[in-house]
């Protein structure tokens, strides 16, 4: 079980201090794994720590071989998991030794320690609007990988919808100038579409979607996204048993890489349509 501590602040104050457990890489059992939900909440924790609302350590856990030290704290196999260390939430409740190990509990926990970033709450009106435009994207992507007869048209259309929404909003991110809850949902899955889509189906996010590429380009310069990003290899392995297409190269033998480059051509929008567009 590996420890990665992005916050080195003193924890002598009464601010919430917790441990965040996420799935580890299936390649080495220690680095960040590919679970998009884990990255989503890792980003939220990172952003709250940036505002000094919380202190936290993140631990990676090999989900198929839980360490005894982890099982002594919880037997849950659903990630991410939060365990309170000390401090109180916004209602004054002591979080010490409290375990939050299902999706609803984790969300409620992060809402309860969020002091200064309301846009990191799913229930905010701006997030509700944004989520309506992005919530079906990942489902379309999974169906695309599982169906060799799917030419990507529906996935491309969904990406176009997101691109159009970003253009209408005229904001850096989905809800404003900073990453919101809906961005943590979209960004963690968008990277999977970029990496696994190309690896398994030769699919690339259309260059014409300039708003989407600008969005990604900005995210790649944001610590909360880049420091929680899984490797390309782990993302590919995430779909090894899900995609109908099999990769020729053994992923576990590849070096570690991260797709964070953006072709300047993708940012000007003056390119031809592709990827299933008719």
URNOR-V837294 format. One record per pair of residues at least 12 apart in sequence whose ideal C-beta (glycine too) atoms are under 10 Angstrom apart, sorted by sequence separation. I is the first residue (numbers start at 0). GAP is how many residues later the second one is. D is the distance in Angstrom with one decimal. If there is no record, write none. Layout:
# URNOR-V837294
I_GAP_D ; I_GAP_D
This chain:
# URNOR-V837294
22_12_4.4 ; 44_12_9.7 ; 45_12_8.6 ; 82_12_9.0 ; 83_12_5.5 ; 84_12_8.2 ; 99_12_9.5 ; 109_12_9.4 ; 110_12_7.8 ; 139_12_9.3 ; 142_12_8.1 ; 143_12_9.5 ; 161_12_8.7 ; 173_12_6.7 ; 192_12_6.8 ; 239_12_9.9 ; 21_13_6.7 ; 44_13_7.1 ; 63_13_9.1 ; 69_13_9.9 ; 81_13_8.8 ; 82_13_9.6 ; 83_13_6.2 ; 84_13_9.6 ; 139_13_10.0 ; 140_13_9.7 ; 141_13_9.8 ; 172_13_9.1 ; 173_13_9.4 ; 235_13_9.4 ; 5_14_9.9 ; 22_14_9.0 ; 23_14_9.6 ; 41_14_9.5 ; 62_14_6.4 ; 82_14_7.3 ; 83_14_4.2 ; 94_14_7.8 ; 106_14_8.8 ; 139_14_5.4 ; 140_14_5.8 ; 143_14_9.8 ; 172_14_8.8 ; 236_14_5.4 ; 21_15_8.9 ; 22_15_5.4 ; 62_15_9.4 ; 82_15_7.2 ; 83_15_7.8 ; 106_15_6.6 ; 139_15_4.8 ; 189_15_8.1 ; 235_15_5.0 ; 236_15_7.5 ; 2_16_9.1 ; 3_16_9.6 ; 21_16_3.8 ; 22_16_9.6 ; 41_16_6.1 ; 60_16_9.4 ; 62_16_6.6 ; 81_16_8.2 ; 82_16_5.3 ; 83_16_7.9 ; 106_16_9.4 ; 138_16_9.9 ; 139_16_9.2 ; 234_16_9.6 ; 235_16_9.9 ; 20_17_8.7 ; 21_17_7.7 ; 40_17_9.7 ; 81_17_7.5 ; 82_17_7.5 ; 94_17_8.1 ; 139_17_8.3 ; 140_17_8.2 ; 233_17_8.6 ; 236_17_10.0 ; 3_18_9.3 ; 19_18_8.6 ; 60_18_7.1 ; 80_18_7.1 ; 81_18_4.2 ; 82_18_8.5 ; 94_18_7.6 ; 135_18_9.4 ; 136_18_7.9 ; 139_18_4.8 ; 140_18_9.3 ; 232_18_5.2 ; 235_18_8.3 ; 21_19_7.7 ; 59_19_9.7 ; 60_19_9.5 ; 80_19_6.9 ; 81_19_7.8 ; 88_19_9.7 ; 92_19_7.4 ; 138_19_8.8 ; 139_19_8.7 ; 231_19_8.9 ; 232_19_7.5 ; 0_20_8.2 ; 21_20_5.9 ; 37_20_9.3 ; 60_20_8.2 ; 79_20_8.9 ; 80_20_4.6 ; 88_20_7.8 ; 137_20_9.3 ; 165_20_9.8 ; 230_20_10.0 ; 232_20_9.3 ; 19_21_6.9 ; 58_21_10.0 ; 79_21_8.8 ; 80_21_8.9 ; 88_21_10.0 ; 89_21_8.6 ; 90_21_6.6 ; 136_21_4.9 ; 232_21_5.1 ; 1_22_6.6 ; 19_22_6.5 ; 37_22_9.0 ; 57_22_8.9 ; 58_22_9.2 ; 78_22_8.6 ; 88_22_9.0 ; 89_22_5.9 ; 135_22_6.1 ; 136_22_7.0 ; 189_22_7.9 ; 193_22_7.7 ; 231_22_8.1 ; 232_22_8.1 ; 233_22_8.8 ; 0_23_7.8 ; 1_23_9.2 ; 21_23_9.7 ; 37_23_9.8 ; 75_23_7.7 ; 77_23_6.2 ; 79_23_9.1 ; 81_23_7.9 ; 88_23_3.9 ; 89_23_6.7 ; 134_23_10.0 ; 230_23_9.1 ; 231_23_9.8 ; 232_23_6.2 ; 234_23_9.6 ; 19_24_9.4 ; 58_24_9.3 ; 72_24_9.0 ; 75_24_9.6 ; 76_24_9.1 ; 77_24_6.0 ; 80_24_9.2 ; 81_24_5.7 ; 87_24_9.5 ; 88_24_5.2 ; 89_24_7.4 ; 133_24_8.5 ; 136_24_8.2 ; 161_24_7.1 ; 230_24_9.4 ; 231_24_7.9 ; 232_24_7.0 ; 234_24_8.7 ; 19_25_5.4 ; 37_25_9.9 ; 73_25_5.2 ; 75_25_3.8 ; 77_25_7.6 ; 80_25_7.5 ; 83_25_8.1 ; 87_25_8.9 ; 88_25_9.2 ; 89_25_6.2 ; 132_25_9.1 ; 133_25_9.9 ; 135_25_8.7 ; 136_25_6.4 ; 189_25_8.3 ; 190_25_8.3 ; 230_25_4.9 ; 231_25_4.9 ; 232_25_9.5 ; 1_26_9.0 ; 3_26_9.2 ; 19_26_9.5 ; 31_26_8.5 ; 55_26_8.5 ; 72_26_7.1 ; 73_26_9.6 ; 74_26_9.0 ; 75_26_7.7 ; 79_26_6.1 ; 82_26_10.0 ; 86_26_8.2 ; 88_26_9.5 ; 135_26_9.9 ; 185_26_9.7 ; 189_26_6.7 ; 230_26_6.6 ; 231_26_6.2 ; 1_27_8.0 ; 2_27_9.6 ; 3_27_8.7 ; 17_27_8.0 ; 32_27_6.6 ; 73_27_5.6 ; 77_27_10.0 ; 78_27_9.3 ; 81_27_5.3 ; 133_27_8.4 ; 230_27_6.0 ; 231_27_5.5 ; 0_28_8.9 ; 1_28_4.0 ; 3_28_7.8 ; 31_28_6.2 ; 32_28_8.7 ; 34_28_8.4 ; 56_28_8.3 ; 72_28_9.8 ; 77_28_9.2 ; 81_28_7.9 ; 132_28_5.9 ; 133_28_5.7 ; 161_28_8.4 ; 186_28_8.4 ; 190_28_8.8 ; 229_28_8.5 ; 230_28_9.4 ; 231_28_9.7 ; 0_29_8.3 ; 1_29_7.2 ; 30_29_6.6 ; 32_29_8.7 ; 55_29_8.4 ; 83_29_9.3 ; 131_29_9.9 ; 132_29_5.9 ; 185_29_8.4 ; 186_29_7.9 ; 189_29_8.3 ; 190_29_9.5 ; 228_29_6.0 ; 1_30_9.1 ; 29_30_5.9 ; 32_30_7.7 ; 54_30_8.1 ; 132_30_9.9 ; 185_30_9.9 ; 228_30_9.2 ; 28_31_8.0 ; 29_31_9.8 ; 54_31_8.9 ; 81_31_9.5 ; 132_31_8.3 ; 133_31_7.9 ; 158_31_8.7 ; 228_31_7.5 ; 15_32_8.7 ; 27_32_9.5 ; 28_32_8.9 ; 29_32_8.1 ; 54_32_7.8 ; 129_32_9.3 ; 132_32_4.3 ; 182_32_8.6 ; 186_32_5.4 ; 225_32_8.1 ; 14_33_9.9 ; 28_33_4.3 ; 53_33_8.0 ; 131_33_9.0 ; 132_33_8.9 ; 185_33_9.3 ; 186_33_9.7 ; 198_33_7.9 ; 14_34_9.7 ; 19_34_10.0 ; 27_34_9.3 ; 28_34_9.7 ; 158_34_7.7 ; 190_34_8.6 ; 197_34_9.5 ; 198_34_9.6 ; 225_34_6.8 ; 23_35_8.7 ; 24_35_7.2 ; 28_35_9.1 ; 44_35_8.9 ; 53_35_9.8 ; 129_35_7.2 ; 132_35_9.5 ; 157_35_9.6 ; 186_35_8.9 ; 194_35_9.0 ; 224_35_9.3 ; 5_36_8.9 ; 17_36_6.9 ; 19_36_5.5 ; 20_36_9.7 ; 21_36_6.3 ; 23_36_3.7 ; 25_36_7.9 ; 28_36_7.3 ; 43_36_9.9 ; 128_36_8.7 ; 129_36_9.5 ; 132_36_9.6 ; 182_36_7.7 ; 194_36_9.1 ; 195_36_8.8 ; 198_36_8.1 ; 199_36_7.7 ; 14_37_7.3 ; 15_37_7.5 ; 16_37_7.1 ; 17_37_7.7 ; 18_37_6.8 ; 19_37_7.2 ; 20_37_7.7 ; 21_37_7.4 ; 22_37_7.1 ; 23_37_5.6 ; 24_37_8.5 ; 25_37_8.4 ; 44_37_8.4 ; 52_37_9.3 ; 186_37_9.3 ; 187_37_8.5 ; 194_37_4.9 ; 198_37_4.9 ; 3_38_9.5 ; 6_38_9.0 ; 14_38_6.8 ; 15_38_4.7 ; 16_38_4.3 ; 17_38_5.1 ; 18_38_5.4 ; 19_38_4.6 ; 20_38_5.0 ; 21_38_5.9 ; 22_38_6.6 ; 23_38_4.8 ; 25_38_7.9 ; 28_38_9.7 ; 40_38_9.1 ; 41_38_7.2 ; 154_38_7.6 ; 186_38_5.6 ; 190_38_6.6 ; 191_38_8.8 ; 193_38_9.1 ; 194_38_9.1 ; 197_38_9.5 ; 219_38_9.1 ; 5_39_8.3 ; 6_39_8.6 ; 12_39_9.2 ; 14_39_6.0 ; 15_39_7.2 ; 16_39_6.9 ; 17_39_8.1 ; 18_39_7.7 ; 19_39_7.1 ; 20_39_7.9 ; 21_39_7.1 ; 22_39_8.0 ; 23_39_7.2 ; 40_39_4.9 ; 129_39_8.2 ; 178_39_9.5 ; 182_39_9.3 ; 190_39_7.8 ; 194_39_9.3 ; 195_39_5.5 ; 199_39_6.2 ; 219_39_9.2 ; 220_39_9.0 ; 5_40_6.1 ; 8_40_7.8 ; 14_40_6.1 ; 15_40_8.2 ; 16_40_8.6 ; 17_40_9.9 ; 18_40_6.1 ; 19_40_9.9 ; 20_40_5.3 ; 22_40_5.0 ; 23_40_9.6 ; 39_40_8.5 ; 40_40_9.8 ; 128_40_9.2 ; 133_40_7.5 ; 178_40_7.7 ; 183_40_8.3 ; 187_40_8.1 ; 194_40_4.4 ; 195_40_5.9 ; 198_40_8.0 ; 199_40_9.1 ; 219_40_4.4 ; 6_41_9.8 ; 21_41_9.5 ; 22_41_9.6 ; 23_41_9.4 ; 36_41_9.5 ; 37_41_5.5 ; 38_41_9.1 ; 40_41_8.0 ; 53_41_9.9 ; 132_41_8.0 ; 169_41_9.2 ; 173_41_8.2 ; 176_41_9.9 ; 182_41_9.3 ; 183_41_8.6 ; 186_41_9.3 ; 187_41_8.7 ; 190_41_8.9 ; 193_41_8.7 ; 194_41_6.6 ; 195_41_9.4 ; 198_41_10.0 ; 218_41_9.0 ; 219_41_8.1 ; 6_42_4.6 ; 12_42_8.3 ; 20_42_10.0 ; 36_42_7.4 ; 37_42_4.8 ; 154_42_7.8 ; 162_42_9.3 ; 166_42_9.5 ; 168_42_8.9 ; 171_42_8.5 ; 172_42_7.0 ; 182_42_8.4 ; 186_42_9.0 ; 187_42_8.9 ; 192_42_9.7 ; 195_42_6.9 ; 196_42_9.4 ; 199_42_9.1 ; 200_42_7.6 ; 219_42_7.0 ; 5_43_6.6 ; 6_43_8.9 ; 8_43_7.0 ; 10_43_9.8 ; 11_43_9.8 ; 36_43_6.8 ; 37_43_9.6 ; 125_43_9.2 ; 129_43_9.0 ; 130_43_8.7 ; 162_43_8.6 ; 165_43_8.9 ; 166_43_8.4 ; 167_43_9.1 ; 171_43_7.7 ; 178_43_6.5 ; 191_43_5.5 ; 194_43_9.3 ; 195_43_4.9 ; 199_43_4.3 ; 200_43_9.2 ; 201_43_9.0 ; 215_43_9.8 ; 216_43_9.1 ; 218_43_10.0 ; 5_44_9.3 ; 10_44_4.7 ; 34_44_6.2 ; 129_44_4.1 ; 165_44_9.3 ; 166_44_4.6 ; 170_44_9.5 ; 177_44_8.8 ; 183_44_9.1 ; 190_44_6.8 ; 191_44_9.5 ; 194_44_9.4 ; 195_44_9.6 ; 198_44_8.5 ; 199_44_8.3 ; 200_44_6.1 ; 215_44_8.7 ; 216_44_9.3 ; 217_44_9.6 ; 6_45_8.9 ; 8_45_9.6 ; 9_45_8.2 ; 10_45_9.5 ; 34_45_7.8 ; 125_45_9.6 ; 128_45_8.7 ; 129_45_5.8 ; 151_45_8.1 ; 162_45_8.4 ; 163_45_9.1 ; 165_45_3.9 ; 166_45_9.3 ; 172_45_7.5 ; 178_45_6.0 ; 199_45_4.7 ; 216_45_4.4 ; 8_46_5.8 ; 10_46_9.8 ; 32_46_8.4 ; 128_46_8.1 ; 154_46_9.4 ; 158_46_6.2 ; 159_46_7.9 ; 162_46_4.1 ; 164_46_8.3 ; 165_46_6.4 ; 171_46_5.7 ; 172_46_7.9 ; 177_46_9.4 ; 178_46_7.1 ; 191_46_7.0 ; 195_46_9.1 ; 196_46_9.7 ; 198_46_8.8 ; 199_46_8.3 ; 215_46_6.3 ; 216_46_9.9 ; 6_47_8.0 ; 7_47_9.3 ; 126_47_7.9 ; 134_47_9.0 ; 137_47_8.5 ; 141_47_9.8 ; 144_47_9.8 ; 155_47_8.6 ; 158_47_7.0 ; 161_47_8.1 ; 162_47_7.6 ; 163_47_7.6 ; 164_47_9.7 ; 166_47_9.8 ; 171_47_9.3 ; 191_47_7.9 ; 195_47_7.4 ; 199_47_6.9 ; 216_47_9.6 ; 6_48_5.4 ; 125_48_7.8 ; 126_48_6.2 ; 133_48_6.4 ; 136_48_9.3 ; 137_48_8.9 ; 140_48_7.3 ; 144_48_9.7 ; 154_48_7.3 ; 159_48_8.7 ; 162_48_4.7 ; 163_48_9.5 ; 165_48_7.9 ; 198_48_6.3 ; 213_48_8.4 ; 6_49_6.1 ; 20_49_7.1 ; 125_49_4.1 ; 130_49_9.9 ; 132_49_8.6 ; 133_49_9.1 ; 136_49_7.2 ; 140_49_9.3 ; 143_49_8.9 ; 151_49_7.1 ; 155_49_8.6 ; 159_49_6.6 ; 161_49_8.3 ; 162_49_4.4 ; 165_49_5.6 ; 172_49_8.9 ; 212_49_5.8 ; 216_49_8.0 ; 4_50_9.4 ; 5_50_7.7 ; 6_50_7.6 ; 124_50_9.4 ; 125_50_7.3 ; 129_50_7.2 ; 130_50_8.2 ; 131_50_9.4 ; 134_50_7.7 ; 137_50_9.1 ; 138_50_9.8 ; 141_50_9.4 ; 150_50_9.5 ; 151_50_9.3 ; 154_50_9.5 ; 155_50_6.2 ; 158_50_6.0 ; 161_50_6.1 ; 162_50_8.6 ; 171_50_9.6 ; 198_50_9.3 ; 212_50_8.0 ; 215_50_8.5 ; 216_50_6.6 ; 4_51_8.3 ; 5_51_8.2 ; 6_51_9.4 ; 123_51_7.6 ; 129_51_8.6 ; 130_51_5.1 ; 133_51_6.4 ; 134_51_9.3 ; 137_51_4.3 ; 140_51_7.1 ; 141_51_9.9 ; 144_51_7.0 ; 149_51_8.5 ; 151_51_5.3 ; 159_51_9.9 ; 162_51_9.6 ; 195_51_10.0 ; 212_51_9.7 ; 215_51_9.9 ; 4_52_4.8 ; 5_52_6.8 ; 20_52_8.5 ; 129_52_3.8 ; 133_52_4.7 ; 136_52_6.5 ; 137_52_8.8 ; 140_52_5.1 ; 144_52_7.6 ; 150_52_9.5 ; 151_52_9.6 ; 155_52_9.9 ; 159_52_8.6 ; 162_52_8.4 ; 198_52_8.5 ; 212_52_9.1 ; 213_52_8.3 ; 3_53_7.4 ; 4_53_7.4 ; 20_53_8.2 ; 126_53_5.8 ; 127_53_9.7 ; 128_53_8.4 ; 129_53_8.0 ; 132_53_9.0 ; 133_53_9.9 ; 136_53_7.7 ; 139_53_9.2 ; 143_53_7.4 ; 147_53_8.4 ; 149_53_9.9 ; 155_53_8.8 ; 158_53_6.4 ; 161_53_8.4 ; 212_53_3.8 ; 213_53_5.8 ; 2_54_6.1 ; 3_54_5.0 ; 4_54_9.5 ; 18_54_8.4 ; 22_54_9.8 ; 118_54_9.0 ; 125_54_6.8 ; 126_54_4.8 ; 127_54_8.4 ; 130_54_6.8 ; 137_54_7.6 ; 141_54_9.8 ; 144_54_9.9 ; 146_54_9.9 ; 151_54_9.7 ; 211_54_8.6 ; 212_54_5.7 ; 213_54_9.9 ; 2_55_7.7 ; 3_55_7.4 ; 20_55_8.8 ; 23_55_9.5 ; 118_55_9.2 ; 119_55_10.0 ; 125_55_9.2 ; 126_55_4.6 ; 129_55_8.6 ; 130_55_8.7 ; 133_55_8.2 ; 137_55_7.8 ; 140_55_8.1 ; 144_55_5.7 ; 209_55_9.7 ; 212_55_9.4 ; 213_55_9.2 ; 1_56_9.0 ; 2_56_5.5 ; 3_56_7.0 ; 22_56_4.9 ; 53_56_9.0 ; 118_56_5.3 ; 123_56_7.5 ; 125_56_7.8 ; 126_56_9.0 ; 129_56_7.9 ; 133_56_8.8 ; 136_56_7.5 ; 140_56_6.8 ; 143_56_9.2 ; 144_56_6.6 ; 206_56_6.9 ; 209_56_6.9 ; 210_56_9.8 ; 212_56_8.5 ; 1_57_6.6 ; 2_57_8.3 ; 21_57_5.8 ; 22_57_7.9 ; 55_57_9.5 ; 118_57_6.5 ; 123_57_7.1 ; 126_57_9.9 ; 143_57_6.8 ; 207_57_9.9 ; 208_57_7.8 ; 209_57_6.0 ; 0_58_5.5 ; 1_58_4.5 ; 20_58_6.4 ; 21_58_5.0 ; 119_58_9.2 ; 121_58_9.4 ; 122_58_8.8 ; 123_58_8.9 ; 126_58_8.8 ; 144_58_9.0 ; 206_58_5.8 ; 207_58_8.5 ; 209_58_6.5 ; 210_58_8.2 ; 0_59_6.9 ; 1_59_8.4 ; 19_59_9.6 ; 20_59_6.1 ; 21_59_8.3 ; 53_59_5.4 ; 118_59_6.9 ; 119_59_8.0 ; 120_59_8.8 ; 121_59_5.0 ; 143_59_7.3 ; 203_59_9.9 ; 206_59_4.7 ; 209_59_3.4 ; 0_60_5.5 ; 1_60_9.2 ; 19_60_6.0 ; 20_60_4.3 ; 52_60_6.4 ; 53_60_8.6 ; 118_60_8.1 ; 119_60_6.5 ; 120_60_6.1 ; 121_60_7.9 ; 140_60_9.9 ; 205_60_8.8 ; 206_60_9.1 ; 207_60_9.8 ; 208_60_7.9 ; 209_60_8.5 ; 0_61_7.7 ; 19_61_7.7 ; 20_61_7.5 ; 52_61_6.5 ; 53_61_8.6 ; 116_61_7.8 ; 118_61_3.9 ; 119_61_5.1 ; 197_61_8.4 ; 204_61_8.1 ; 206_61_9.0 ; 207_61_6.0 ; 209_61_8.7 ; 18_62_8.4 ; 19_62_5.7 ; 20_62_7.2 ; 40_62_9.5 ; 43_62_9.4 ; 47_62_7.4 ; 52_62_4.6 ; 116_62_9.1 ; 117_62_9.1 ; 118_62_6.6 ; 119_62_9.7 ; 121_62_9.7 ; 140_62_8.9 ; 194_62_9.4 ; 203_62_9.7 ; 206_62_8.1 ; 207_62_8.3 ; 208_62_9.5 ; 18_63_7.1 ; 19_63_8.4 ; 43_63_9.2 ; 50_63_9.1 ; 51_63_9.0 ; 52_63_5.8 ; 116_63_8.5 ; 117_63_9.5 ; 118_63_8.5 ; 119_63_9.3 ; 121_63_8.5 ; 194_63_9.0 ; 206_63_9.2 ; 207_63_5.2 ; 17_64_5.4 ; 18_64_4.7 ; 50_64_7.5 ; 51_64_8.5 ; 52_64_7.2 ; 116_64_9.2 ; 118_64_8.7 ; 119_64_7.7 ; 194_64_5.4 ; 206_64_4.2 ; 207_64_7.3 ; 208_64_9.9 ; 0_65_8.6 ; 17_65_6.4 ; 18_65_8.1 ; 40_65_6.1 ; 44_65_7.4 ; 47_65_6.8 ; 50_65_4.8 ; 193_65_6.0 ; 205_65_8.0 ; 206_65_8.0 ; 207_65_5.7 ; 0_66_4.6 ; 15_66_9.9 ; 17_66_5.1 ; 18_66_6.2 ; 36_66_7.6 ; 39_66_9.9 ; 40_66_8.4 ; 43_66_5.4 ; 47_66_6.2 ; 49_66_9.9 ; 50_66_6.0 ; 193_66_9.8 ; 205_66_9.0 ; 206_66_9.1 ; 207_66_7.6 ; 208_66_9.8 ; 0_67_9.6 ; 16_67_7.6 ; 17_67_5.6 ; 43_67_9.8 ; 46_67_9.4 ; 47_67_8.1 ; 49_67_8.9 ; 52_67_9.5 ; 113_67_9.8 ; 190_67_9.1 ; 205_67_6.5 ; 206_67_7.2 ; 207_67_9.5 ; 0_68_6.2 ; 15_68_7.2 ; 16_68_4.3 ; 17_68_8.7 ; 40_68_9.4 ; 44_68_9.3 ; 47_68_8.2 ; 190_68_7.4 ; 205_68_5.3 ; 206_68_9.4 ; 0_69_5.7 ; 15_69_8.4 ; 16_69_4.9 ; 17_69_8.0 ; 36_69_8.9 ; 40_69_6.9 ; 43_69_10.0 ; 46_69_10.0 ; 47_69_6.4 ; 50_69_9.5 ; 190_69_9.0 ; 204_69_9.6 ; 205_69_5.2 ; 207_69_8.4 ; 15_70_8.0 ; 16_70_5.0 ; 43_70_8.3 ; 46_70_6.2 ; 110_70_9.7 ; 203_70_7.4 ; 204_70_7.7 ; 205_70_8.9 ; 14_71_9.1 ; 15_71_4.2 ; 109_71_9.1 ; 202_71_9.6 ; 203_71_6.3 ; 205_71_7.1 ; 13_72_8.0 ; 14_72_5.3 ; 15_72_6.9 ; 46_72_9.5 ; 47_72_6.9 ; 202_72_6.0 ; 12_73_9.7 ; 13_73_5.3 ; 14_73_8.4 ; 15_73_6.1 ; 43_73_8.6 ; 46_73_6.1 ; 201_73_9.2 ; 202_73_8.2 ; 10_74_7.6 ; 11_74_9.7 ; 12_74_7.7 ; 13_74_6.0 ; 14_74_10.0 ; 15_74_8.9 ; 106_74_9.2 ; 200_74_9.7 ; 10_75_7.0 ; 44_75_9.8 ; 10_76_7.9 ; 43_76_5.5 ; 15_77_9.9 ; 17_77_6.6 ; 42_77_9.0 ; 43_77_9.5 ; 13_78_9.9 ; 15_78_9.8 ; 16_78_8.1 ; 17_78_9.6 ; 20_78_10.0 ; 196_78_9.0 ; 15_79_5.7 ; 16_79_8.9 ; 13_80_9.7 ; 15_80_9.9 ; 17_80_8.6 ; 18_80_10.0 ; 19_80_9.8 ; 20_80_8.8 ; 17_82_8.6 ; 19_86_9.1 ; 19_90_9.8 ; 17_91_7.8 ; 17_92_9.7 ; 15_93_8.8 ; 145_93_9.3 ; 15_94_9.8 ; 144_94_5.9 ; 149_94_9.8 ; 17_95_7.7 ; 147_95_9.2 ; 148_95_9.6 ; 15_96_8.2 ; 16_96_9.7 ; 145_96_6.5 ; 147_96_5.0 ; 15_97_4.3 ; 141_97_8.4 ; 144_97_6.2 ; 145_97_6.9 ; 146_97_7.2 ; 147_97_6.7 ; 14_98_8.2 ; 15_98_9.7 ; 140_98_9.6 ; 144_98_4.2 ; 145_98_6.0 ; 15_99_9.2 ; 143_99_9.2 ; 144_99_7.1 ; 145_99_9.8 ; 14_100_8.6 ; 141_100_7.1 ; 144_100_7.6 ; 141_101_9.1 ; 35_102_7.5 ; 166_102_9.9 ; 162_106_9.6 ; 159_113_9.8 ; 158_116_8.6 ; 155_117_8.7 ; 159_117_8.6 ; 155_118_8.4 ; 155_119_5.0 ; 156_119_8.3 ; 154_120_7.9 ; 155_120_4.8 ; 156_120_8.6 ; 154_121_7.2 ; 155_121_5.9 ; 151_122_9.4 ; 152_122_8.3 ; 153_122_7.9 ; 155_122_9.8 ; 151_123_5.2 ; 152_123_3.8 ; 150_124_8.6 ; 151_124_3.7 ; 152_124_7.2 ; 150_125_4.6 ; 151_125_8.9 ; 152_125_6.9 ; 149_126_8.5 ; 150_126_9.9 ; 150_127_9.2 ; 49_128_9.8 ; 46_131_7.9 ; 46_132_6.2 ; 143_132_9.2 ; 45_133_9.4 ; 46_133_9.3 ; 46_134_9.7 ; 43_135_9.0 ; 42_136_6.9 ; 43_136_9.9 ; 46_136_9.7 ; 43_137_7.2 ; 46_137_8.2 ; 42_138_9.5 ; 45_138_9.7 ; 42_140_8.2 ; 43_140_5.8 ; 39_141_8.6 ; 42_141_4.5 ; 41_142_8.8 ; 42_142_9.6 ; 39_143_9.5 ; 40_143_7.6 ; 39_144_4.4 ; 42_144_7.5 ; 38_145_7.9 ; 39_145_6.0 ; 42_145_7.1 ; 39_146_9.4 ; 41_146_8.8 ; 36_147_9.7 ; 39_147_8.3 ; 40_147_9.4 ; 35_148_9.5 ; 36_148_9.1 ; 38_148_8.2 ; 39_148_4.8 ; 35_149_8.4 ; 38_149_4.2 ; 39_149_8.5 ; 37_150_8.4 ; 38_150_9.1 ; 35_151_9.2 ; 36_151_7.6 ; 35_152_4.1 ; 36_152_9.5 ; 38_152_8.3 ; 34_153_8.8 ; 35_153_5.1 ; 38_153_9.5 ; 33_154_9.7 ; 35_154_9.4 ; 35_155_8.2 ; 35_156_6.1 ; 33_157_9.4 ; 33_158_7.5 ; 33_161_9.3 ; 33_162_9.0 ; 57_170_8.6 ; 49_173_7.5 ; 49_174_7.0 ; 46_175_9.3 ; 48_175_9.1 ; 42_176_10.0 ; 45_176_9.7 ; 46_176_9.1 ; 47_176_9.7 ; 45_177_7.1 ; 46_177_5.0 ; 45_178_4.3 ; 46_178_9.7 ; 42_179_9.1 ; 44_179_9.0 ; 45_179_8.7 ; 42_180_9.8 ; 43_180_8.4 ; 42_181_4.9 ; 45_181_6.6 ; 46_181_10.0 ; 41_182_8.5 ; 42_182_6.4 ; 45_182_6.2 ; 41_183_9.9 ; 44_183_8.8 ; 42_184_8.9 ; 43_184_9.6 ; 41_185_8.6 ; 42_185_5.2 ; 38_186_8.6 ; 41_186_4.3 ; 42_186_9.5 ; 40_187_9.3 ; 41_187_9.6 ; 39_188_8.7 ; 41_188_10.0 ; 38_189_5.1 ; 37_190_8.6 ; 38_190_7.2 ; 38_191_6.6 ; 37_192_8.7 ; 35_194_8.7 ; 31_195_9.2 ; 33_195_10.0 ; 34_195_8.0 ; 31_196_6.9 ; 33_196_4.5 ; 31_197_7.5 ; 32_197_6.2 ; 33_197_8.1 ; 31_198_5.1 ; 32_198_9.5 ; 33_198_9.6 ; 30_199_8.0 ; 31_199_7.7 ; 33_199_8.9 ; 34_199_9.3 ; 35_199_9.1 ; 30_200_7.1 ; 33_200_4.1 ; 32_201_6.0 ; 33_201_4.9 ; 30_202_9.9 ; 31_202_7.4 ; 32_202_9.7 ; 33_202_8.4 ; 35_202_8.4 ; 27_203_9.8 ; 30_203_7.7 ; 33_203_6.7 ; 34_203_7.8 ; 26_204_7.8 ; 32_204_9.2 ; 33_204_4.0 ; 24_205_7.3 ; 27_205_10.0 ; 32_205_8.2 ; 33_205_8.8 ; 21_206_8.9 ; 24_206_7.2 ; 26_206_6.1 ; 27_206_9.3 ; 22_207_9.4 ; 25_207_9.4 ; 26_207_6.2 ; 21_208_9.8 ; 24_208_8.3 ; 25_208_6.8 ; 24_209_5.1 ; 23_210_9.4 ; 26_210_6.9 ; 22_211_9.5 ; 25_211_5.4 ; 24_212_8.4 ; 25_212_8.3 ; 25_214_9.0 ; 22_215_9.8 ; 5_217_8.7 ; 5_218_9.4 ; 5_221_6.5 ; 5_222_8.8 ; 3_223_9.1 ; 3_224_9.8 ; 26_224_7.8 ; 27_224_9.4 ; 25_225_9.6 ; 26_225_5.7 ; 30_225_8.0 ; 25_226_8.4 ; 26_226_9.8 ; 26_227_9.0 ; 27_228_9.1 ; 26_229_8.2 ; 24_231_9.3
